[in-house]
Amino acid sequence: MGRPKERVAKARRNGGRKKMTHTPVKLTFEQYLEYDDGTDNRYELFDGELIPVPPESQETYGIARFLFVQLLSLVKLEQIFIHSLELQVQGKTQNRFPDLVVVSEVHLGLMDKRITIALDMPPPPFVVEVVSPYRKQKDDNYKRDYIDKLHQYQQRGIPEYWIVDPIAQLVTVLVLVNGKYQATEFTGSQQIVSRTFPELELTAKQVVEARK
C-alpha cells in the first residue's frame, strides 16, 4: 500500500498532547500491517489512525525485565517477549504492545514474518502490563490498564492477565473463568498465585519494587 501523504499532530491523549498521524482514509488493520514510514516507530491503530507508542520508562522496563528473568526457568527464552510483541484486539484501539507476553510454542511458527498475534491466532496464555504513573483513578494511565485493556484481553480470551501497579504497590492477577476475569489482589509480602505458572514464587513487593 502507498504511504499516507498527510500528517497532522493534533490529538490529545493521556492528559498531554500526542501526535496522531492523519491519513487520507482510515486504515484497516491489514493496511496498517503493510504501513512503513521508514522509521523504527511503533504505532497503535486507533479508530483507523496511527498513534505513536512512546518509549517505556525505566520503571516499566525494570519490572518487565525482572519478570522475564523469573520466567526463564519455566518457559523457553524465545517464548517471552518484552515490549516487542504486538497483539491484535477488538475495539477502537485495534492493537496493543503489552509490557510482557508469554506465548505458546504454536505462536512461534505463526510469527515467522512479524511479531504479531492476530485475531485469527490463539491468544497468548500470559500477559503483564505495568501501570504508568497516575494521580487518580480517572486518569488515562489508570483506565488504560485497569479498564480498556482488561476488557480487550478478556474478550481476546487471554487466560491470565497481571496488572502491576507501582503507585498502589499492588499486583492484580486476573484469571479467565467462563469467559470473565476473576481478580485477586496481592500486596506486600503476600505470595502471588498464578494459575499459568504455579511454580512461580514471588511476592507482590518483589515485583512492584523490582526497579528500585
Buried (B, 14 or more C-beta within 10 A) or exposed (E): EEEBEEBEEEBEBEEEEBBBBBBEEEBEBEBBBEBEEEEEEBBBBBEBBBBBBEEBBEBBBBBBBBBBEBBEEBBEEEBBBBBEBBBBBEBEBBBBBBBBBBBBEEBEEBBEEEBBBBEEBEBBBBBBBBBBEBEEEEBBBBBBBBEBBBBBBBEBEBBBBBBBBBEBBBBBBBBBEEEEBEEEEBBEEEEBEBBBBEEBEBBBBBBBBBBE
